[in-house]
Amino acid sequence: LRSRAFLSAPNGSPMAEPSADTFATLEKRYRLACEQYAELGVDAPRAVERLGAVAVSLQCWQGDDVRGFEGAGAEIGGGLAVTGAYPGRARNADELQSDLEMACSLIPGRHRVNLHASYADHGGRRVDRDALSVDGFTGWIDWARARRLGLDFNPTFFAHPLAADGWTLSHADPAVRRFWIDHGRACRRIGAAFGAALGSPCVTNVWIPDGMKDVPIDRKGPRGRLCESLDAMFAEPLDGNHLRDAVEGKLFGIGSESYVVGSQDFYLGYALSRRTLLCLDMGHYHPTESVADKISALLGFLDGVLLHVSRGIRWDSDHVVTLTDELEALAQELVRGDALGRVHLGLDYFDASVNRVAAWVVGTRALLKALLLAFLEPLELLREVEAGGDYTARLAWGEEAKALPHGAIWDHWCARHGVPTGTGWLEPVPVAT
């Protein structure tokens, strides 16, 4: 059910170039759009230049339904679930890398790939997670270096016999905690090796499933154990030019509906006191909470933030990212608050009901479109009228900007990168029958 020609497509291989007439039309639309934006004081070419500097980290687990390479058919566990049975799931590192290459060839810009520890490739040899080393990822490093991609990393605190009861770093058994501490230590070293080898800091993010389905008597004990475990895991000093540590909280999970040890409040306190990055996953909050609103509040106290961009429906359902109001608000806050230099952007969703490569492309292009819209805002005009107390003009100009021809700017940028415009990118993606 997998298209071998599709899998062998080289990264960055050019799609069919637009005809001279088509490109002339794109150029004309682009010039007219730039003129319209200029009338509102917006430098559209500069907006595109700024967008080109943004790197999005594509999550490897979208390509194989979070299975990893430790054992075929393993249950995910930890409250995680993948729905759908669309044909074409990647079954090994070669197939997953080929799928990622195809996705990157359909997305404008230069981006990153986010790996989980369970994607180590030891050539069939079994290495338990507490003994992982960079040796299991040399193939990933070589692959990323050849394609000028950065790598990010995540310890895998699920889908393992010692996480079968849903407890890891806060487990009551010291021996279980020690195993997971050692796993986290190993992953930090791997992340630092990624950063050193590729010349780009690797963001290594910690998420654990620990919690209870029903109301606990002791909330304090597990959180105390988690804090001690994290401190032990982060104790080894590693070069900040190669590794950035992050911690990720959540509201609740399947099987931990009543109590999550690593809640948002816990990790906020931990990140503030230990100077780590705080990861904000857009699916880990109450549906009425705005992640966009949290950015400026947190960056007043934290060195940086990791964003896991997702589309939660009924909590952390991890739907493919689309150009929603929530996504636009997030991009606006990043641009308006000049926060992109301190925020790391990664995708976090897994949907097996659609083509997995298409899911990467749709989500990444949606995030980039949202950022382009934010870069194209008449920001100086909006700031001026707001500072003068003219909220009516702020509202009117904000609405007027939505009708400006941002699509012409986007299409021109895609064409300049040799990436299909419109839905032209669907053509090389195989469709299951």
DRENVO-335524 format. One line per 3 residues: their letters; for each residue x, y, z of C-alpha. Coordinates in steps of 0.02 Angstrom, whole numbers. Layout:
DRENVO-335524
A> X Y Z ~ ...
This chain:
DRENVO-335524
LRS> 0 0 0 ~ 152 113 5 ~ 212 198 -154
RAF> 397 156 -172 ~ 425 297 -295 ~ 349 414 -169
LSA> 461 349 -31 ~ 619 372 -132 ~ 589 555 -175
PNG> 745 653 -122 ~ 727 795 3 ~ 706 962 -80
SPM> 683 886 -251 ~ 602 1021 -358 ~ 422 1001 -407
AEP> 371 1042 -585 ~ 413 1225 -603 ~ 272 1343 -648
SAD> 265 1396 -829 ~ 330 1567 -879 ~ 152 1630 -896
TFA> 103 1562 -726 ~ 254 1638 -642 ~ 224 1804 -729
TLE> 48 1802 -658 ~ 114 1762 -484 ~ 239 1905 -499
KRY> 103 2027 -553 ~ -12 1976 -410 ~ 134 1990 -289
RLA> 182 2166 -346 ~ 2 2227 -334 ~ -16 2150 -161
CEQ> 145 2233 -104 ~ 78 2400 -162 ~ -83 2376 -63
YAE> 11 2329 94 ~ 129 2475 72 ~ -19 2594 78
LGV> -43 2537 259 ~ 142 2550 298 ~ 177 2363 283
DAP> 338 2306 199 ~ 279 2142 122 ~ 451 2087 56
RAV> 520 2112 231 ~ 376 2008 302 ~ 423 1865 187
ERL> 605 1882 236 ~ 559 1868 419 ~ 450 1716 384
GAV> 596 1631 298 ~ 694 1637 461 ~ 562 1535 555
AVS> 597 1349 581 ~ 457 1230 630 ~ 498 1061 708
LQC> 400 922 623 ~ 352 782 742 ~ 415 612 683
WQG> 273 520 770 ~ 142 581 646 ~ 222 468 515
DDV> 205 301 606 ~ 63 326 731 ~ 182 345 881
RGF> 243 165 867 ~ 431 191 864 ~ 556 56 819
EGA> 566 -45 979 ~ 436 -175 932 ~ 300 -189 801
GAE> 124 -170 863 ~ 170 -108 1038 ~ 33 -20 1132
IGG> 66 165 1157 ~ -3 179 1333 ~ 13 329 1446
GLA> -160 392 1402 ~ -110 414 1219 ~ -212 345 1075
VTG> -207 355 885 ~ -367 337 786 ~ -387 289 603
AYP> -312 159 488 ~ -259 255 333 ~ -137 148 231
GRA> 46 192 219 ~ 112 201 397 ~ 302 207 403
RNA> 372 42 466 ~ 556 82 487 ~ 680 225 490
DEL> 707 225 301 ~ 522 242 266 ~ 495 373 400
QSD> 641 476 338 ~ 579 464 158 ~ 407 522 212
LEM> 482 668 306 ~ 585 712 153 ~ 429 717 47
ACS> 341 828 174 ~ 489 948 182 ~ 494 959 -8
LIP> 314 1024 -4 ~ 338 1152 135 ~ 425 1319 101
GRH> 572 1361 213 ~ 704 1261 307 ~ 640 1168 459
RVN> 678 1038 593 ~ 626 862 645 ~ 573 813 821
LHA> 619 636 876 ~ 564 526 1020 ~ 686 410 1107
SYA> 585 260 1049 ~ 643 296 871 ~ 821 238 905
DHG> 889 125 769 ~ 1011 -6 835 ~ 1003 -119 682
GRR> 886 -242 767 ~ 986 -250 929 ~ 884 -225 1088
VDR> 944 -80 1197 ~ 835 -32 1345 ~ 794 151 1370
DAL> 905 180 1522 ~ 1055 127 1417 ~ 1019 228 1259
SVD> 1161 327 1182 ~ 1190 431 1028 ~ 1247 272 940
GFT> 1064 230 909 ~ 1038 395 819 ~ 1192 413 709
GWI> 1085 373 558 ~ 966 514 604 ~ 1111 635 627
DWA> 1187 590 459 ~ 1017 605 376 ~ 980 775 455
RAR> 1154 844 417 ~ 1141 796 234 ~ 975 888 222
RLG> 1024 1037 331 ~ 889 1000 458 ~ 898 1029 645
LDF> 845 893 767 ~ 746 906 929 ~ 719 764 1053
NPT> 602 689 1183 ~ 627 552 1313 ~ 491 419 1293
FFA> 405 394 1461 ~ 270 278 1393 ~ 247 114 1294
HPL> 365 19 1409 ~ 339 -118 1541 ~ 401 0 1679
AAD> 268 127 1630 ~ 126 1 1615 ~ 41 65 1774
GWT> 51 244 1712 ~ 187 303 1832 ~ 368 348 1792
LSH> 470 487 1873 ~ 348 502 2019 ~ 329 314 2045
ADP> 324 253 2225 ~ 458 121 2188 ~ 633 198 2194
AVR> 698 68 2071 ~ 570 119 1940 ~ 609 301 1968
RFW> 795 265 1948 ~ 764 180 1780 ~ 670 332 1714
IDH> 795 456 1786 ~ 933 362 1695 ~ 828 365 1536
GRA> 809 553 1551 ~ 995 576 1581 ~ 1035 472 1427
CRR> 914 574 1323 ~ 990 739 1377 ~ 1161 677 1320
IGA> 1087 622 1154 ~ 1005 792 1133 ~ 1169 880 1169
AFG> 1255 768 1041 ~ 1123 818 912 ~ 1155 1001 945
AAL> 1343 983 935 ~ 1340 880 776 ~ 1215 991 683
GSP> 1269 1161 749 ~ 1095 1203 813 ~ 1032 1186 993
CVT> 922 1034 1020 ~ 766 1064 1124 ~ 742 909 1233
NVW> 569 905 1309 ~ 506 804 1458 ~ 326 743 1463
IPD> 267 605 1580 ~ 96 518 1595 ~ 93 505 1786
GMK> -75 531 1870 ~ -234 451 1937 ~ -402 411 1863
DVP> -495 448 2024 ~ -468 573 2164 ~ -306 537 2261
IDR> -279 555 2447 ~ -98 605 2428 ~ -64 740 2298
KGP> 93 805 2379 ~ 196 646 2385 ~ 205 609 2198
RGR> 246 791 2160 ~ 387 789 2285 ~ 456 631 2205
LCE> 439 707 2031 ~ 536 861 2083 ~ 676 755 2155
SLD> 681 647 1999 ~ 688 797 1883 ~ 827 875 1985
AMF> 927 714 1974 ~ 893 701 1787 ~ 948 881 1753
AEP> 1097 877 1872 ~ 1229 846 1739 ~ 1284 1014 1666
LDG> 1277 1011 1475 ~ 1321 1148 1352 ~ 1175 1266 1328
NHL> 1235 1300 1151 ~ 1193 1120 1110 ~ 1047 1077 1225
RDA> 894 1168 1290 ~ 793 1077 1424 ~ 603 1094 1426
VEG> 464 1027 1537 ~ 283 1003 1482 ~ 126 1002 1590
KLF> -53 956 1550 ~ -229 975 1616 ~ -279 791 1621
GIG> -261 631 1522 ~ -353 471 1484 ~ -327 371 1642
SES> -272 525 1740 ~ -432 626 1736 ~ -432 674 1920
YVV> -248 704 1955 ~ -98 745 1846 ~ 66 750 1940
GSQ> 153 861 1812 ~ 19 993 1800 ~ 41 1163 1721
DFY> 59 1243 1893 ~ 192 1117 1945 ~ 297 1141 1789
LGY> 278 1329 1789 ~ 354 1332 1963 ~ 488 1209 1911
ALS> 536 1303 1753 ~ 544 1468 1847 ~ 653 1399 1987
RRT> 766 1289 1878 ~ 776 1404 1726 ~ 717 1276 1600
LLC> 603 1308 1453 ~ 418 1283 1485 ~ 324 1188 1351
LDM> 147 1247 1311 ~ 46 1119 1213 ~ -108 1199 1137
GHY> -211 1045 1178 ~ -167 1039 1363 ~ -281 1174 1429
HPT> -463 1209 1459 ~ -550 1244 1292 ~ -583 1425 1342
ESV> -400 1460 1387 ~ -295 1557 1263 ~ -117 1495 1244
ADK> -79 1657 1151 ~ -118 1756 1308 ~ 11 1656 1407
ISA> 160 1704 1299 ~ 192 1881 1360 ~ 152 1832 1539
LLG> 281 1693 1540 ~ 419 1779 1443 ~ 423 1914 1574
FLD> 501 1784 1690 ~ 564 1637 1587 ~ 712 1632 1469
GVL> 609 1548 1335 ~ 457 1443 1291 ~ 429 1288 1186
LHV> 264 1284 1093 ~ 184 1121 1040 ~ 62 1178 908
SRG> -90 1067 900 ~ -278 1079 875 ~ -366 1007 1025
IRW> -548 957 1010 ~ -624 889 1170 ~ -457 908 1258
DSD> -293 841 1192 ~ -359 754 1038 ~ -211 814 935
HVV> -298 855 772 ~ -201 914 620 ~ -165 1100 636
TLT> -272 1212 525 ~ -284 1400 504 ~ -403 1431 649
DEL> -435 1588 750 ~ -332 1511 891 ~ -183 1483 777
EAL> -194 1659 707 ~ -203 1730 883 ~ -48 1631 932
AQE> 50 1694 781 ~ -7 1873 813 ~ 54 1867 991
LVR> 223 1797 938 ~ 247 1937 812 ~ 166 2081 907
GDA> 265 2038 1063 ~ 429 2013 968 ~ 438 1840 1047
LGR> 497 1730 904 ~ 679 1742 958 ~ 634 1661 1125
VHL> 502 1536 1069 ~ 535 1365 991 ~ 398 1304 874
GLD> 354 1120 855 ~ 202 1025 795 ~ 120 893 904
YFD> -23 794 830 ~ -49 619 760 ~ -194 576 647
ASV> -204 406 562 ~ -370 444 476 ~ -284 544 337
NRV> -127 530 234 ~ 13 553 360 ~ 127 654 245
AAW> -18 767 199 ~ -50 793 385 ~ 127 861 406
VVG> 109 974 255 ~ -62 1043 301 ~ -11 1079 480
TRA> 157 1159 443 ~ 91 1265 300 ~ -53 1321 411
LLK> 67 1379 547 ~ 175 1469 420 ~ 22 1554 343
ALL> -32 1613 515 ~ 140 1687 545 ~ 140 1771 374
LAF> -29 1850 414 ~ 46 1915 577 ~ 200 1984 489
LEP> 86 2071 364 ~ -17 2161 496 ~ -11 2352 488
LEL> 64 2342 661 ~ 130 2519 675 ~ -38 2590 625
LRE> -131 2479 748 ~ -12 2523 889 ~ -28 2707 852
VEA> -218 2712 858 ~ -221 2601 1013 ~ -95 2711 1104
GGD> -204 2860 1061 ~ -356 2776 1137 ~ -445 2760 969
YTA> -510 2584 991 ~ -638 2609 854 ~ -500 2638 726
RLA> -404 2490 796 ~ -554 2380 765 ~ -588 2451 592
WGE> -409 2440 529 ~ -388 2266 602 ~ -538 2207 505
EAK> -482 2295 346 ~ -313 2208 354 ~ -399 2038 348
ALP> -458 2074 171 ~ -286 2117 102 ~ -216 1994 -28
HGA> -102 1892 83 ~ -132 1741 -30 ~ -34 1825 -169
IWD> 115 1849 -51 ~ 105 1667 6 ~ 94 1597 -171
HWC> 244 1699 -227 ~ 346 1641 -78 ~ 303 1458 -112
ARH> 349 1476 -296 ~ 515 1557 -252 ~ 553 1405 -142
GVP> 507 1284 -280 ~ 356 1227 -180 ~ 184 1202 -259
TGT> 54 1338 -233 ~ -126 1305 -187 ~ -166 1120 -173
GWL> -36 1078 -305 ~ 65 993 -169 ~ -67 855 -161
EPV> -15 787 -331 ~ 144 696 -276 ~ 63 630 -115
PVA> -7 454 -143 ~ -192 428 -114 ~ -250 264 -41
T> -388 170 -129
